[in-house]
Amino acid sequence: MSFEEIVQRIISSKQDLTRDKVLEMIEDKKKTAEGYFTNEVAARLVALELGVEVPWWEPFRADVSIKDVVSGLNNVTVMGRVIRVYPVKTFTRQNGTEGKVARLLIADKTGTLRVVLWDEKTSLAESDGIEQGQIIKVSHGYVREGLDGKLELHVG
């Protein structure tokens, strides 16, 4: 949350406080830290003292271009045009359970990327699902290198 969003949340939660009073409390908090607190940190501390819930951490999820995808990224969202849909394959895991995998090749204006769909997500690549030429958004994937060293976005 930005500084302004925190201030607004405090004001809406504590209607007996004016904006000027909240800003004064934030400045007082900054003074006690002798300049080590940013406006945002001081505002978060004031909110905490007033019992106003302000998330300290928010997940970062941004749509990325294919050229910006690197191994190790998690919770990735990519948009692209489907270049190729490969058939779903069934396999047996080491523990004896059956698994399914499907692969797609997508592209945007910056490059191409393999997408690997696992288990229940493979239904998207089966009949009446994803088709060549469609523009799709792949969300909540993780990026790793495939066996050939090329990057893959895994989902499922």
C-alpha angles and dihedrals in degrees: 000000000000124000091256093049090052092050090049092049091052092049093047092048096043104040092174089068122080123217090249091053092050091049089049091052090050092050090049089052090051091051092053088057092050093234098315095111123078119219089259095051092047091048091050091051092049089050090050092051090050093049094246112146113233118168112242093200130034122184114250112228119165132166106248133199116244091246089060095054113113133177114272099034116136133197091022124173119199132173123206148140115267109245097175139003115205122205120269113257127206121212141170118244123221089258090057098252121128120247136185131213132185129183131208133183114217132179139194129181090282103051149299131289136187115233118203118201118197132206113316091016090064089077086076089066096045127086115324090010131097114352135192111272096027120125109230137181115220112200137187095017131146125220126228139152117267123226089272093053095253119128120258131189109220123202129181 
